[in-house]
């Protein structure tokens, strides 16, 4: 199943608008990864630079582009769910709302990359999602919950390693939104929305 992806909507958060224009030097995620469409997308750029003690703007841009690519993939995943015909009206509304949040995240990341002088990654024409396993509304909700949990883990790994505290604040804001998505999706599935006191 193919889905059309719109250009991310405007949604730049205040924390990025107030971020300094100077280069944000950091190594981003270490060993964290964002699980999308059944594959691990490693956000590991900058590891070599960190090992040499010289994190670079180029590594920052690579990692931010990995995060942008993951957000664009999440937008496409929610589009697949919305077009599946499996979602009842209230759940469909929720999926479209969450997709809008991911568009705002993508917009924030794109503007950050542009501030750092990087070239943006583009959305793929088509993603490989396990559409053959999506037979019921709960299947779609479980798929979305898996994506959101992966996003929480990825952003959790990013926040503490930013040298630029404004960028850390923006990433923490996205992390909070992804965690709420995950909890709401788990609740919709009849599962404990907050299964533990800590995220990893």
TORKOL-363058 format. One line per 3 residues: number of its first residue (from 1); their letters; for each residue x, y, z of N, C-alpha, C, CB. Coordinates in nm, 2 decimals. Atoms other than C-alpha are relative to their C-alpha. Glycine has a CB too. Layout:
BEGIN
NUM = A = X:Y:Z:X:Y:Z:X:Y:Z:X:Y:Z  ...
This chain:
BEGIN
1 = XXX = 0.08:-0.12:0.00:0.00:0.00:0.00:0.09:0.12:0.00:-0.10:0.00:0.12  -0.08:-0.13:0.00:0.14:0.34:-0.09:-0.07:0.11:0.06:0.04:0.03:-0.15  0.07:-0.12:-0.06:0.07:0.66:0.08:0.07:0.12:-0.05:0.00:-0.01:0.15
4 = XXX = -0.05:-0.13:0.04:0.12:1.02:-0.02:0.03:0.07:0.12:-0.10:0.08:-0.09  -0.04:-0.07:-0.12:0.31:1.23:0.22:0.01:0.15:-0.03:0.14:-0.05:0.05  0.00:-0.14:0.02:0.25:1.60:0.25:0.13:0.06:0.06:-0.12:0.07:0.06
7 = XXX = -0.11:-0.07:-0.06:0.52:1.85:0.32:-0.03:0.03:0.14:0.04:0.13:-0.08  0.03:-0.03:-0.14:0.55:1.90:0.69:-0.06:0.14:0.02:0.13:-0.01:0.09  0.07:-0.12:-0.02:0.32:2.17:0.82:0.09:0.09:0.09:-0.14:-0.02:0.07
10 = XXX = -0.07:-0.09:-0.09:0.45:2.48:1.00:-0.03:-0.04:0.14:-0.03:0.15:-0.03  0.04:0.03:-0.14:0.48:2.40:1.37:0.13:0.01:0.08:-0.05:-0.14:0.01  -0.13:-0.02:-0.07:0.82:2.53:1.49:-0.03:0.04:0.14:0.09:0.10:-0.07
13 = XXX = 0.03:-0.04:-0.14:0.82:2.53:1.87:0.09:0.12:0.04:0.04:-0.12:0.09  -0.07:-0.13:-0.05:0.93:2.84:2.06:0.14:-0.03:0.04:-0.08:0.05:0.12  -0.13:0.03:-0.05:1.23:2.66:2.20:0.10:0.00:-0.12:0.01:-0.13:0.07
16 = XXX = -0.09:-0.01:0.12:1.38:2.63:1.85:0.01:0.14:-0.05:-0.04:-0.10:-0.11  0.00:-0.14:0.06:1.28:2.98:1.74:0.10:0.08:0.08:-0.14:0.06:0.01  -0.09:-0.08:-0.09:1.48:3.11:2.04:0.14:-0.06:0.00:-0.06:0.01:0.14
19 = XXX = -0.13:0.06:-0.01:1.78:2.88:1.98:0.10:0.09:-0.06:0.00:-0.14:-0.07  -0.11:-0.07:0.06:2.11:3.04:1.91:0.03:-0.05:-0.14:0.12:0.01:0.09  -0.04:0.04:0.13:2.23:3.04:1.55:0.13:-0.08:-0.01:0.00:0.12:-0.09
22 = XXX = -0.13:0.06:0.00:2.57:2.91:1.65:-0.02:-0.15:-0.02:0.08:0.03:0.13  0.01:0.14:0.03:2.65:2.55:1.56:-0.02:-0.08:0.13:0.13:-0.05:-0.07  0.03:0.08:-0.11:2.51:2.29:1.80:0.09:-0.12:-0.01:-0.15:-0.04:0.01
25 = XXX = -0.10:0.11:0.01:2.80:2.05:1.87:-0.03:-0.10:0.10:0.14:0.06:0.01  0.02:0.11:-0.09:2.72:1.72:2.01:0.00:-0.13:-0.07:-0.14:0.02:0.08  0.03:0.13:0.05:2.70:1.35:1.96:-0.13:-0.04:0.05:0.11:-0.11:0.04
28 = XXX = 0.14:0.00:-0.02:2.34:1.25:1.94:-0.05:-0.11:0.08:-0.07:0.01:-0.12  0.08:0.10:-0.06:2.22:0.91:2.03:0.07:-0.12:0.05:-0.10:-0.05:-0.09  -0.07:0.12:-0.05:2.49:0.66:2.11:-0.07:-0.13:-0.06:0.00:-0.01:0.15
31 = XXX = 0.06:0.13:0.04:2.32:0.32:2.10:-0.15:-0.01:-0.01:0.04:-0.11:0.10  0.14:0.00:0.02:1.96:0.43:2.09:-0.04:-0.02:-0.14:-0.07:0.13:0.06  0.05:0.02:0.13:1.75:0.34:1.79:-0.15:0.02:0.00:0.04:-0.13:-0.06
34 = XXX = 0.15:-0.02:0.01:1.40:0.42:1.66:-0.05:-0.11:-0.09:-0.03:0.14:-0.06  0.05:0.11:0.08:1.21:0.12:1.54:-0.12:0.04:-0.08:-0.04:-0.12:0.10  0.11:-0.03:0.09:1.00:0.18:1.24:-0.01:-0.11:-0.11:0.03:0.14:-0.07
37 = XXX = 0.04:0.10:0.10:0.83:-0.06:1.00:0.09:-0.13:0.02:0.02:0.05:-0.14  -0.06:0.13:-0.03:0.99:-0.36:1.17:0.15:0.00:-0.01:-0.05:-0.10:-0.09  -0.14:-0.01:0.02:1.35:-0.24:1.11:0.06:0.10:0.10:0.04:0.03:-0.14
40 = XXX = -0.06:-0.10:-0.09:1.59:-0.06:1.35:0.07:0.10:-0.08:0.10:-0.07:0.10  -0.07:-0.11:0.07:1.69:0.28:1.22:0.10:0.05:0.10:-0.10:0.11:-0.06  -0.09:-0.04:-0.10:2.01:0.35:1.41:0.04:0.15:-0.02:0.13:-0.09:-0.01
43 = XXX = -0.04:-0.14:0.00:2.07:0.71:1.49:0.13:0.02:0.07:-0.11:0.09:0.07  -0.13:0.01:-0.06:2.44:0.67:1.55:0.10:0.09:-0.06:0.05:-0.14:-0.02  -0.10:-0.09:0.06:2.60:0.94:1.35:0.07:0.08:0.11:-0.07:0.10:-0.10
46 = XXX = -0.07:-0.08:-0.10:2.86:1.13:1.54:0.08:-0.09:0.10:-0.09:0.08:0.08  -0.07:0.08:-0.09:2.99:0.83:1.73:0.15:0.00:-0.02:-0.04:-0.15:-0.01  -0.14:-0.01:0.02:3.33:0.84:1.56:0.06:0.13:0.04:0.03:-0.03:-0.15
49 = XXX = -0.05:-0.13:-0.04:3.36:1.21:1.61:0.01:0.01:0.15:-0.09:0.11:-0.06  -0.01:-0.01:-0.15:3.28:1.17:1.98:0.12:-0.08:0.05:-0.13:-0.06:0.05  -0.11:0.08:-0.04:3.54:0.90:2.01:0.13:0.08:-0.01:0.01:-0.13:-0.08
52 = XXX = -0.12:-0.09:0.02:3.80:1.15:1.88:-0.01:0.13:0.08:0.01:0.03:-0.15  0.01:-0.12:-0.08:3.67:1.41:2.11:-0.04:0.13:-0.08:0.12:0.03:0.08  0.03:-0.11:0.09:3.55:1.63:1.82:-0.13:-0.02:-0.07:0.11:0.02:-0.10
55 = XXX = 0.13:0.01:0.07:3.18:1.61:1.76:-0.01:0.11:-0.10:-0.12:0.01:0.10  0.01:-0.09:0.11:3.11:1.79:1.43:-0.14:0.04:-0.04:0.08:-0.05:-0.12  0.13:-0.04:0.05:2.83:1.99:1.28:-0.05:-0.10:-0.10:0.01:0.14:-0.07
58 = XXX = 0.04:0.10:0.10:2.83:1.73:1.00:-0.07:-0.12:0.06:0.12:-0.04:-0.09  0.06:0.12:-0.07:2.76:1.45:1.25:-0.14:0.04:0.06:0.09:-0.05:0.11  0.12:-0.04:-0.06:2.49:1.66:1.41:-0.11:0.00:-0.11:0.01:0.15:0.05
61 = XXX = 0.09:0.00:0.11:2.32:1.71:1.07:-0.04:-0.14:-0.04:0.06:0.08:-0.12  0.03:0.14:0.04:2.35:1.34:0.99:-0.11:-0.06:0.10:0.12:-0.09:0.00  0.09:0.05:-0.10:2.17:1.25:1.32:-0.14:0.06:-0.01:0.06:0.01:0.14
64 = XXX = 0.12:-0.07:0.01:1.91:1.51:1.28:-0.08:-0.04:-0.12:0.02:0.16:0.00  0.07:0.05:0.12:1.84:1.39:0.93:-0.05:-0.14:0.02:0.10:0.00:-0.12  0.06:0.13:-0.03:1.80:1.04:1.06:-0.13:0.01:0.08:0.10:-0.08:0.09
67 = XXX = 0.12:-0.03:-0.08:1.55:1.17:1.31:-0.11:0.05:-0.09:0.02:0.10:0.12  0.10:-0.05:0.10:1.37:1.36:1.03:-0.05:-0.11:-0.09:0.07:0.11:-0.09  0.05:0.11:0.08:1.36:1.05:0.81:-0.09:-0.09:0.08:0.12:-0.08:-0.04
70 = XXX = 0.08:0.08:-0.08:1.21:0.86:1.10:-0.14:0.07:0.02:0.06:-0.03:0.14  0.13:-0.07:-0.02:0.94:1.13:1.16:-0.08:-0.01:-0.13:0.03:0.15:0.04  0.07:0.01:0.13:0.86:1.13:0.78:-0.06:-0.14:-0.01:0.09:0.03:-0.11
73 = XXX = 0.05:0.14:0.00:0.82:0.75:0.81:-0.12:-0.02:0.09:0.11:-0.10:0.03  0.11:0.01:-0.10:0.59:0.79:1.11:-0.12:0.07:-0.07:0.03:0.07:0.13  0.11:-0.06:0.08:0.38:1.03:0.90:-0.07:-0.09:-0.10:0.05:0.13:-0.07
76 = XXX = 0.05:0.09:0.10:0.35:0.78:0.63:-0.07:-0.12:0.06:0.12:-0.06:-0.09  0.06:0.11:-0.07:0.27:0.50:0.88:-0.14:0.04:0.05:0.08:-0.04:0.12  0.13:-0.04:-0.04:-0.02:0.70:1.02:-0.09:0.01:-0.12:0.01:0.13:0.08
79 = XXX = 0.08:-0.01:0.12:-0.14:0.76:0.67:-0.05:-0.13:-0.04:0.08:0.07:-0.12  0.04:0.14:0.04:-0.15:0.39:0.60:-0.11:-0.04:0.10:0.12:-0.10:0.02  0.10:0.04:-0.09:-0.35:0.34:0.92:-0.13:0.08:-0.03:0.04:0.04:0.14
82 = XXX = 0.12:-0.09:0.03:-0.59:0.63:0.83:-0.07:-0.05:-0.13:0.04:0.14:-0.02  0.06:0.05:0.13:-0.65:0.48:0.48:-0.03:-0.14:0.00:0.10:0.03:-0.11  0.02:0.15:-0.01:-0.68:0.12:0.60:-0.15:-0.03:0.00:0.06:-0.05:0.12
85 = XXX = 0.15:0.03:-0.01:-1.06:0.15:0.65:-0.03:-0.08:0.13:-0.04:-0.08:-0.12  0.01:0.08:-0.12:-1.00:-0.04:0.98:-0.03:0.08:0.13:0.12:-0.08:0.03  0.02:-0.08:-0.12:-1.03:0.26:1.22:-0.14:0.06:0.01:0.11:0.11:0.00
88 = XXX = 0.13:-0.07:-0.03:-1.35:0.37:1.38:0.02:0.15:0.01:-0.07:-0.06:0.12  -0.01:-0.14:0.01:-1.42:0.74:1.37:0.08:0.06:0.11:-0.14:0.06:0.00  -0.08:-0.07:-0.11:-1.28:0.84:1.72:0.15:-0.04:-0.01:-0.05:-0.04:0.13
91 = XXX = -0.14:0.04:0.01:-0.96:0.63:1.66:0.06:0.06:-0.13:0.00:-0.16:-0.01  -0.06:-0.07:0.12:-0.92:0.77:1.31:0.03:0.14:0.03:-0.11:-0.01:-0.12  -0.03:-0.14:-0.04:-0.94:1.12:1.45:0.13:0.00:0.08:-0.12:0.06:0.09
94 = XXX = -0.12:0.01:-0.08:-0.67:1.02:1.70:0.12:-0.02:-0.08:-0.01:-0.11:0.11  -0.11:0.03:0.09:-0.45:0.88:1.43:0.04:0.12:-0.08:-0.03:-0.12:-0.09  -0.03:-0.12:0.08:-0.48:1.20:1.22:0.06:0.10:0.09:-0.13:0.05:-0.07
97 = XXX = -0.05:-0.10:-0.10:-0.41:1.41:1.53:0.15:-0.03:0.02:-0.07:0.00:0.13  -0.14:0.04:-0.02:-0.09:1.21:1.60:0.08:0.02:-0.12:0.01:-0.15:0.05  -0.07:-0.03:0.12:0.01:1.23:1.24:0.04:0.15:-0.01:-0.08:-0.04:-0.12
100 = XXX = -0.03:-0.15:0.00:-0.02:1.61:1.27:0.12:0.03:0.09:-0.12:0.07:0.04  -0.12:-0.02:-0.09:0.22:1.60:1.57:0.13:-0.03:-0.07:-0.02:-0.08:0.13  -0.12:0.04:0.06:0.47:1.41:1.37:0.04:0.09:-0.11:-0.01:-0.14:-0.06
103 = XXX = -0.03:-0.11:0.10:0.44:1.67:1.09:0.07:0.12:0.06:-0.13:0.04:-0.07  -0.06:-0.11:-0.07:0.52:1.93:1.34:0.15:-0.03:0.05:-0.08:0.04:0.13  -0.13:0.05:-0.04:0.82:1.73:1.47:0.09:0.01:-0.12:0.00:-0.14:0.06
106 = XXX = -0.09:0.00:0.13:0.95:1.69:1.11:0.03:0.15:-0.03:-0.08:-0.07:-0.11  -0.02:-0.14:0.03:0.91:2.07:1.06:0.11:0.06:0.09:-0.13:0.08:0.01  -0.10:-0.05:-0.10:1.11:2.14:1.38:0.14:-0.05:-0.04:-0.04:-0.04:0.14
109 = XXX = -0.13:0.06:0.04:1.39:1.90:1.27:0.05:0.06:-0.13:-0.02:-0.15:-0.01  -0.05:-0.06:0.12:1.40:2.04:0.92:0.05:0.14:0.02:-0.12:0.00:-0.10  -0.05:-0.13:-0.02:1.43:2.39:1.04:0.13:0.00:0.08:-0.10:0.09:0.08
112 = XXX = -0.13:0.01:-0.07:1.71:2.29:1.28:0.11:-0.04:-0.09:-0.02:-0.11:0.11  -0.10:0.04:0.10:1.90:2.12:1.00:0.04:0.11:-0.09:-0.05:-0.12:-0.08  -0.03:-0.11:0.09:1.86:2.42:0.78:0.08:0.11:0.08:-0.13:0.07:-0.04
115 = XXX = -0.08:-0.09:-0.08:1.99:2.64:1.07:0.15:-0.04:0.01:-0.05:0.02:0.14  -0.14:0.05:0.00:2.30:2.42:1.08:0.06:-0.01:-0.13:0.00:-0.14:0.07  -0.06:0.00:0.13:2.35:2.46:0.71:0.00:-0.14:-0.07:0.14:0.04:0.00
118 = XXX = 0.01:0.14:0.06:2.26:2.09:0.63:-0.10:-0.01:-0.11:-0.03:-0.10:0.11  0.10:0.04:0.10:2.07:1.94:0.34:-0.09:-0.10:0.05:0.08:-0.05:-0.13  0.11:0.09:-0.06:1.74:1.78:0.43:-0.02:-0.13:-0.08:-0.13:0.08:0.00
121 = XXX = 0.05:0.13:0.06:1.65:1.42:0.37:-0.14:0.02:-0.05:0.02:-0.12:0.09  0.14:-0.01:0.05:1.33:1.37:0.17:-0.07:-0.13:0.05:0.00:0.01:-0.15  0.09:0.12:-0.02:1.04:1.13:0.24:0.02:-0.09:-0.12:-0.15:0.04:0.02
124 = XXX = -0.01:0.10:0.10:1.06:0.81:0.05:-0.13:0.00:-0.08:0.03:-0.14:0.05  0.12:0.01:0.08:0.81:0.76:-0.24:-0.09:-0.11:0.06:0.04:-0.03:-0.15  0.08:0.11:-0.06:0.70:0.44:-0.07:0.08:-0.07:0.11:-0.03:-0.11:-0.11
127 = XXX = -0.06:0.06:-0.11:0.77:0.27:0.26:-0.05:-0.15:0.01:-0.03:0.07:0.14  0.03:0.14:-0.01:0.77:-0.10:0.34:-0.06:-0.03:0.14:0.12:-0.09:-0.03  0.07:0.03:-0.13:0.51:-0.15:0.62:-0.06:-0.13:0.00:-0.11:0.11:0.03
130 = XXX = 0.06:0.13:-0.01:0.37:-0.48:0.74:-0.15:0.00:-0.02:0.03:-0.07:0.13  0.14:-0.02:0.02:0.03:-0.40:0.59:-0.08:-0.13:-0.01:-0.03:0.08:-0.13  0.07:0.13:0.00:-0.05:-0.77:0.54:-0.04:-0.05:0.14:0.09:-0.10:-0.07
133 = XXX = 0.03:0.05:-0.14:-0.06:-0.81:0.92:-0.11:0.09:0.06:0.12:0.00:0.09  0.09:-0.09:-0.06:-0.30:-0.52:0.97:-0.14:-0.04:-0.04:0.03:0.15:-0.05  0.13:0.05:0.03:-0.64:-0.69:0.98:-0.11:0.06:0.08:0.00:-0.15:0.02
136 = XXX = 0.10:-0.06:-0.09:-0.82:-0.51:1.26:0.05:0.13:0.05:-0.03:-0.10:0.12  -0.04:-0.13:-0.07:-0.82:-0.18:1.44:0.11:-0.02:0.10:-0.13:0.07:0.06  -0.10:0.03:-0.10:-0.62:-0.33:1.72:0.14:-0.03:-0.06:-0.04:-0.12:0.09
139 = XXX = -0.13:0.02:0.07:-0.35:-0.44:1.47:0.06:0.13:-0.03:-0.02:-0.09:-0.12  -0.05:-0.14:0.04:-0.32:-0.08:1.35:0.05:0.07:0.13:-0.11:0.08:-0.07  -0.04:-0.06:-0.12:-0.31:0.04:1.71:0.13:-0.05:0.06:-0.11:-0.01:0.11
142 = XXX = -0.12:0.06:-0.05:-0.04:-0.21:1.81:0.12:0.05:-0.09:-0.01:-0.15:-0.01  -0.11:-0.05:0.09:0.17:-0.11:1.50:0.04:0.14:0.04:-0.05:-0.01:-0.14  -0.03:-0.14:-0.04:0.14:0.26:1.60:0.07:0.01:0.13:-0.13:0.08:-0.01
145 = XXX = -0.06:0.00:-0.13:0.22:0.19:1.96:0.15:-0.05:0.00:-0.08:-0.10:0.10  -0.14:0.04:0.01:0.54:0.00:1.86:0.09:0.12:-0.06:0.01:-0.12:-0.10  -0.08:-0.11:0.06:0.65:0.30:1.65:0.02:0.11:0.11:-0.07:0.06:-0.12
148 = XXX = -0.01:-0.11:-0.10:0.58:0.55:1.93:0.10:-0.04:0.12:-0.14:0.03:0.06  -0.10:0.04:-0.10:0.77:0.34:2.19:0.14:0.01:-0.05:-0.03:-0.15:0.04  -0.14:-0.01:0.05:1.07:0.33:1.96:0.04:0.15:-0.01:0.00:-0.05:-0.14
151 = XXX = -0.03:-0.14:0.00:1.04:0.71:1.92:0.04:0.05:0.14:-0.12:0.08:-0.06  -0.03:-0.03:-0.14:1.04:0.75:2.30:0.15:-0.03:0.03:-0.10:-0.06:0.10  -0.14:0.04:-0.03:1.36:0.55:2.33:0.10:0.08:-0.08:0.01:-0.15:-0.04
154 = XXX = -0.09:-0.08:0.08:1.53:0.74:2.05:0.02:0.14:0.05:-0.04:0.00:-0.15  -0.01:-0.13:-0.06:1.46:1.08:2.19:0.06:0.00:0.14:-0.13:0.07:-0.01  -0.05:0.01:-0.14:1.54:0.97:2.54:0.15:-0.01:-0.01:-0.05:-0.13:0.07
157 = XXX = -0.14:0.01:0.01:1.89:0.88:2.42:0.06:0.14:-0.05:0.03:-0.10:-0.10  -0.05:-0.12:0.05:1.92:1.22:2.25:0.01:0.12:0.10:-0.09:0.05:-0.11  0.01:-0.11:-0.08:1.83:1.46:2.52:0.12:0.03:0.09:-0.12:-0.01:0.10
160 = XXX = -0.11:-0.04:-0.09:2.12:1.43:2.77:0.13:0.03:-0.07:0.02:-0.12:0.09  -0.13:-0.02:0.06:2.40:1.46:2.51:0.01:0.12:-0.09:0.03:-0.12:-0.09  -0.01:-0.13:0.07:2.31:1.79:2.35:0.09:0.10:0.08:-0.14:0.06:-0.02
163 = XXX = -0.07:-0.11:-0.07:2.56:2.06:2.43:-0.08:0.13:-0.01:0.14:0.03:-0.08  0.09:-0.11:0.02:2.31:2.32:2.30:-0.13:-0.04:0.08:-0.03:0.03:-0.15  0.11:0.03:-0.08:2.05:2.32:2.58:-0.14:0.03:-0.06:0.02:0.07:0.14
166 = XXX = 0.13:-0.02:0.07:1.78:2.47:2.36:-0.04:-0.11:-0.09:0.02:0.13:-0.08  0.03:0.12:0.08:1.81:2.17:2.13:-0.04:-0.11:0.09:0.12:-0.04:-0.09  0.04:0.10:-0.10:1.79:1.94:2.43:-0.14:0.02:0.04:0.10:0.00:0.12
169 = XXX = 0.13:-0.03:-0.04:1.48:2.12:2.54:-0.10:-0.03:-0.11:-0.01:0.15:0.04  0.09:0.04:0.11:1.32:2.08:2.20:-0.02:-0.15:-0.02:0.05:0.06:-0.14  0.00:0.15:0.01:1.41:1.71:2.18:-0.09:-0.06:0.12:0.14:-0.06:0.00
172 = XXX = 0.08:0.05:-0.12:1.26:1.66:2.54:-0.15:0.03:-0.02:0.05:0.07:0.12  0.14:-0.03:0.03:0.94:1.83:2.42:-0.06:-0.10:-0.09:-0.01:0.14:-0.06  0.05:0.10:0.09:0.91:1.59:2.13:-0.01:-0.14:0.08:0.10:-0.02:-0.12
175 = XXX = 0.01:0.12:-0.08:0.99:1.30:2.37:-0.12:-0.01:0.08:0.13:-0.01:0.09  0.12:0.00:-0.08:0.71:1.40:2.60:-0.13:-0.03:-0.09:-0.02:0.13:0.07  0.11:0.03:0.08:0.47:1.40:2.31:-0.01:-0.14:-0.05:0.00:0.10:-0.13
178 = XXX = -0.01:0.14:0.04:0.58:1.06:2.18:-0.04:-0.09:0.12:0.14:-0.04:-0.05  0.04:0.08:-0.11:0.54:0.92:2.53:-0.15:0.00:0.03:0.07:0.04:0.13  0.15:-0.01:-0.01:0.18:1.05:2.55:-0.07:-0.08:-0.11:-0.04:0.15:0.00
181 = XXX = 0.05:0.08:0.11:0.11:0.90:2.21:0.00:-0.15:0.04:0.07:0.02:-0.13  -0.02:0.14:-0.03:0.24:0.56:2.33:-0.10:-0.04:0.11:0.14:-0.03:0.05  0.09:0.03:-0.11:0.04:0.57:2.66:-0.15:0.00:-0.05:0.01:0.11:0.11
184 = XXX = 0.14:-0.01:0.05:-0.29:0.67:2.48:-0.03:-0.12:-0.09:-0.02:0.13:-0.08  0.02:0.12:0.08:-0.24:0.39:2.22:-0.01:-0.13:0.08:0.11:-0.01:-0.10  0.01:0.12:-0.09:-0.18:0.13:2.49:-0.13:0.00:0.07:0.12:0.01:0.11
187 = XXX = 0.13:0.00:-0.07:-0.49:0.25:2.68:-0.11:-0.04:-0.10:-0.02:0.15:0.05  0.10:0.04:0.10:-0.69:0.22:2.35:-0.01:-0.15:-0.02:0.02:0.08:-0.13  0.00:0.15:0.02:-0.58:-0.14:2.33:-0.04:-0.07:0.13:0.15:-0.04:-0.03
190 = XXX = 0.04:0.06:-0.12:-0.69:-0.20:2.69:0.12:-0.05:0.08:-0.09:-0.12:-0.03  -0.12:0.04:-0.07:-0.33:-0.23:2.81:0.03:0.11:0.10:0.12:-0.02:-0.09  -0.05:-0.10:-0.10:-0.17:-0.05:3.11:0.07:0.11:-0.08:0.09:-0.07:0.11
193 = XXX = -0.06:-0.11:0.08:-0.10:0.29:2.96:0.15:0.04:0.05:-0.08:0.12:0.01  -0.13:-0.03:-0.05:0.21:0.34:3.18:0.05:-0.13:0.07:0.00:0.12:0.10  -0.03:0.13:-0.05:0.36:-0.01:3.23:0.12:0.00:0.10:0.03:-0.09:-0.11
196 = XXX = -0.11:0.00:-0.10:0.66:0.10:3.44:0.03:0.15:0.04:0.13:-0.06:-0.06  -0.03:-0.13:-0.06:0.80:0.39:3.64:0.11:0.07:-0.08:0.04:-0.01:0.14  -0.11:-0.06:0.07:1.09:0.45:3.40:0.00:-0.05:-0.15:0.14:-0.04:0.06
199 = XX = -0.01:0.04:0.14:1.15:0.44:3.02:0.15:-0.03:-0.02:-0.05:0.12:-0.09  -0.14:0.03:0.03:1.46:0.29:2.87:0.01:-0.01:-0.15:0.05:-0.13:0.06
